[in-house]
Amino acid sequence: MPSDTPTDEQHRAIQAIDAWYADDQAPQVFWLAGEAGTGKSKTTAFVLEHLQERRRLKDYVVGSPTGKAAQVLRQKGIDSAATLHSLLYAPRKDGDTGELYFARRADGPLAEADLIVCDEGSMVGDDVARDLLRTEKKILVIADDYQLPPVSGQGMFTGGEPDFRLTEPHRTARESPVIRLAHLLRQQQLPRRFGSVGKVHVLPLERGTQSLVMRPSSQAICGTHRVRTTYTKRMRSLLGHESVMPQAGERVICRRNQKDEGLFNGMIGSMTRAATEARGRDAGLWSLGVQMEDEVRSRSKLIVHPWMFQAHYTDGTVQPRVGKDIQMYDWAWLITCHASQGSEFPSVTVIDDSAAFREHRWRWLYTAVTRSRDELVLLLRNTELGGPWRLPVFGDELPSSPSSR
């Protein structure tokens, strides 16, 4: 819980949520909105502290749409944060086929809770939202209303107007070039010219800037799987990796939640050794050694299905049926903006694919840019801002290939 005191605006938000929680006739959902840098997470912690002290709130759950987002919450001090999926559903076995499926659970932390806190509410699909509403418990939704809508549905929790909107950026945010750029994008504006401000670099996507994408220390974000596959193969070729199997030092991303193993969709790590063919009952699968971010010990033998890696090199690959006990991994040299939601990285390089998202163009740019915690390179496609600019030198660029698109 926070040790400092709320700002005047945060105090007003706390009072509004307090009145909603105490009113039995109030709507089931309260939406607390706010753009990047306005302190949504800290305000949520203040709210929970207040409700426990003043309203005798005992049992509550905090859930996020993705495992990575829940992990970020735990890093911020909310130890009990979990995925909404794990709170709502439990695995069941079909009596006839023996296959596993997920069904709504009647037990667990959610059954005992008096309040559901739903973080990253803009990412919650309509089916999950409906199941949360069916619990008939009060739901506090925390969401930036300018982020991309969920992949499934239009976003039941964030379709209207928020009940309270945080508008005042905290001091650190006011000083951040990333937040200032994000605010500009939210107004559907670009900077007046190319160039650099502190650790934020807005540059054209062209042959001369290709090397900035090839930086192992920065998380590259794009919009489409076509672009991701193109750049992934290019980067692997520049690194001398000819095998389809991932090699030592390559960045990989977990693509399936396995709570019992402490693995969550969106977690990123580095290969500690080259992948090998699994043997025995795991024949046809691959064995990976991976050092996951935020973990002290590396995982020496992760058994994964190879199809996501193979799909980069085989056109038209169709996702096979993969057993629930088998992990799925992919390369993370580039990840899509949708896959990055709920995550943050010290350094981000954004390849502008916003045109592919049409009416959500500005939301896409805003969401991608706000994944950066400190350093940002935004490479704009087919945009002429003009102005003198210099290619920043970071020291870890790979040599660019001749083709730029």
N, C-alpha and C positions, 0 to 999 in steps of 0.2 A: 504494500500500500504506500502511497506517496507520503512523504514527510513534510513537504511544503504545503502552502495554502492555495486554494483556488483563486483565479482572477475573478473580477466582477462578472465577466461573461460566463465563465465556468460556474460561478455561484448561481447565476440565473438558470443555467441548464440543469444544475442539481435540483433546484427548487421546482422546476417544471416537471422533472422526472419523478420527484418525490410526490407531487400532487397527483400525478397519473397513477403511480403505484398504489397510493392510499385510497384511490377512488374505485370502488367495486363496479361502478357504472361506466368507467372510462373504456375506450377502445382497447382491444387486446394487444395492439402493437403500438410502440412508441419509437419513432425514428429520429435518432440523433445524427445529424449530417455535419459535414465540414470538409473543406478541401485540405489538401496536403499541408502540413505544418501548423494546423490550428489546434492540435492537442487532443484529438479524439480519444486516444488510448489513455492519456492521463486523466481526462475528464471521466472516462468510464471507471477508472480506479477510484476517483473521488466519489463517484455515485455509489459504488458498491460499499465503500467505507461508510458513507452517510446512511444508506439503507440498513446496514447491519447495526449501526448505533441508534438510529432514530426509529426505525420501523421493525426492528427485531428480525430482520431477514437472516435466516439461518442457512437454508439450502438454496443454492443457485448453481447453474451450470453456465460455462462460457464455451461456445462452440464457433468454429470457423469452417468454411466450405472445403478447405484443403488442409492436408497434413502440414504442409510448409507454413501456412498462415497460423495454424495452431502452435507450431514450434516457435514462431516469432513471438507470439503472445507469451509463451512460457519463458522465453528469454527476457521478456519485459516484466516478469515477476508474477504472472498469473499461472501458477503451477498446474492448476487443474484443467487448463484449456485442452480441448479435444476437438476432433472433427465432428461436425454435425451428423455425418453418416454413422459414426460409431455410437453417438448418443441416441440416435433414432432407430437404428436397425441392428439386428443380430443375425449371424449365419444360421441357417437351418438346412437340414438334409432331406431331400425328397425321398419319401418312403419307397417309391417304386423304382426310380432311376438311380438313387444314391447321390445325385448331383447336389451341390451346395447352392443355395440361393439366400437372398437377404429378405427378412420380414420385419415389420415394425415390432419393436420390443416393448413389452409391458413392464419390464423391470429396469434396474440400473439407476444411475444418478438422475436421469431426466424424470423418472417416475416420482422421485422424492422432492424435486426442486419446486420452489415457489416462484422462481424467476428464471427465464432463459435469456442470456445475453448472446446475441448473434452478431459476431464481428464480421467485417468484410461483407456486409449484407447485400451489396450490389452484385456479388458473385453468386448468390443463392438462386438456384433454379426453381421453377414454379412447382415442381413435384415435391421437392424438399420443403419449400415454403408451406404448401398445403398440409403436409404431415406435421410440421411444427404448429400450425394453427389448430390442428385436430387435438393437440394435447390440452387445449383450453387453458393453458397457462399464459401469464403475461410475458411478452417478448419485447426486450429492448434491443432494437436493431441499430448497429453502428455502421454507417456507410457513407462513403464519399459519393455523392450523387453524380459526379462527372466521370467516374470510371466507366470502363466498358460494361455493358449489360452482360448477364450470364449467357453461357453458350446455349442453354436450354431455356426457352421462354423469354419474357420481357422484363422480369424482375418484379414479382408481386410486392415485395417489401419497399421498393424504391420507385414505384411508378407514379406516385403523386407528389405532394409537397411534404417536406420533412416537418416534424413537430417542433424541432428546435435546430437552428443552424448555427454552428460556430463559425465566426467570420474573422476573428482576430488571430493572426499568426503569432506564435510565441517568439520570444526574442531571437533564439537561434535560427528560426525559420526566416525571420525578417532579414537576417544577414546572409542567408544562403542564396547563391546564384541559381541553384537548381529550383528552389521554391519560387524565386522571382520569374524564372522562365516558365514554370508550370502555371503560374498565375496568368501570364501572358497568353499561353495556349488555351487556358480556360476561357479567355475573352475572344478566342478564335483569331488570334493575332500571332504573327511571327516576329522575331527581332528585326530591326530596321536594316541590319547588315550582317554579313558573315563575320566571324571573329571569335575571340575568347574573352571571357570574364572570369578571372580566377581559375578554377578547375572545370569550368563549363565551356565547351567548345562547340559552336554551331557552324558547320561547314558543309559544302556541297558534296554529294556522293558522286565521285568521279574517280578516274584511274589513279590520280595522285593521292587520294585519301583511302584507297583500298587497304593499305597496310594497317590503318587504325582499327579495322575490323579484326585483323589477325593478331590480337593481343591476348596472350594467355592470362594476363592479370585482370582483364576486364570482362564482365559478362556481356556478351553480345545479344541483342534482342531484335527480332524481326517480326514480320506479321504473318507470313504464309509459309507453309511447309515446303513449297517449291524453292523459295529463297533460302530457307534453312538447309535444305538438302544440298543445294548448289554450293553454298559457302562451306558447309561441313566437309564435303568432298575436296574442295579446293584447299582448305586449311590442312586436312589430313595429308594431302599430296605434298604440300609445302614442307610438312614435318617429316616426310619420308615414309608415311604409313601406307603401304600398298595392300595389306591384308584387310579384309572386311571385319575381322575380329579386332576389338579395341585393344590398344597397346598401352604400356606403362606410361604414366604421365597424362593420359587423355582425360578430359573432363566428361563426366557422365552424370545423368540425372535419373533418379528413381521415379518410376511412372505408375506405381501401385502402392496403396496403403497396406502395410502388414504390421498392425499395431503390436502384436506379440513379439515381433522382431525389432520394434522400434524404428521401422522404416515407413516413410510417408511420401506420398506423391509430391514431387517438387523439390525434394532434398537433392543436393548436388555434391559430388565428390570427385576425387582423382584416382585413377587406376594406379595401384601399387605394383602391378605386374601385368603382363600380357594375358588376355583371356585364353582359356584352354577348353578343349572339348571335355565335357563331363562324361563319366563312365558309369557302368553298371545300370542301376535303375534310372539314372538321370541321363542316359545316352540320348543324344540329339539336343541337349541343352548345353549351355556354356557355364564355366566356372570363372567368376571374377574376383579379384582382390581389389578392394576399394577403401580408400580413406575418406569417409564422409565428413563434410564440414561440421564443425562443432562437436565432433567426437574425438576422444583421446586415443582410443585404440582403433586400428584398421580392421576391416572385416576381410578375413583371408579367403573365405569360400562362399561367395554368393552364387547360388544357382539361378540362372536367368534364362528366359526364352530368347532366342537370338533374332526374332523377326523384326524388331524395331531397328536394330542395327542393319540388318540385311535390306530393309526397305529403302535405305538411301542409295543402294546400288542396283536394285531390281525394280523397274517400273511396274506399276499395277499390283504391287504386293498387297494381298488382302489379309487382314488381321485374323489369325487362326484362333481357335478356342484354346485358351490357356487355363490350366487348373488353378484354383485359388491359392494353392500352396506354392506356386511357382512365381518368382519375382519377374518384373519387367523393367528393363533399363534401356536408356537411349543415350546418344551423345549429347553433351551440353555445351559444345563450342558455341552454338547459337540455340536460343530457346524462343518460342513465340511469346508475344506479349500476353496472350491469354494464359500461357503456362507460368508466366512470371507474376501474375496477380497474387497478392498476398505476401510476396517476397520483397526483400530489399537487399541491395548489394553495395559494397563500398565504391565500386566503379562500374559504370554501365556504358556500353556503346550501342546506340540505337540506329538501325538501318530503317530509314523512312519507308514503310510500306502502307502508309495511311490511306493512300488512294484506293486500296483494295477494300476498304471498309466504308466507303461511300459516305452515308449520312453520319457515320460514327467516326469520321476522319480525325476530328479534333480530340474526341475522347480517346482514340487510340494513341495519339501523340502524347496526350496528357498522362495517360496510364503508363506508357513506356518510360517517359522521362522521370516520373515520380518513383520508379523502382530504384533510382540512384540515391544513395545516402550521402555521397560526397563528391565524387568525380563523374563527369558526364561528357560523352561525345555524341552529338546529334548530327547524323549525316542525312541531309535533306535531298530527296530525289526530285529531279526536274524542277528546281526552284532557283530563281535568280534574285538574290538579295543584294549582290554587289558589295562594294567596300573592300579595302585591302585586308587580307588575312594571311596568316602564316601557318604552315603545317606544324602542329605541336609535336614535339619529340618526347616520347616516353621511355624509350630504351628497350622495350620488349616486343617491338613489332616484328612480325614475320615478313619476309619479302613478298610484295604483291605479285599476283599473277597478271599476265597481259590482259586477260578479259576482265572487264569491270562490272558486268551485269549478269 
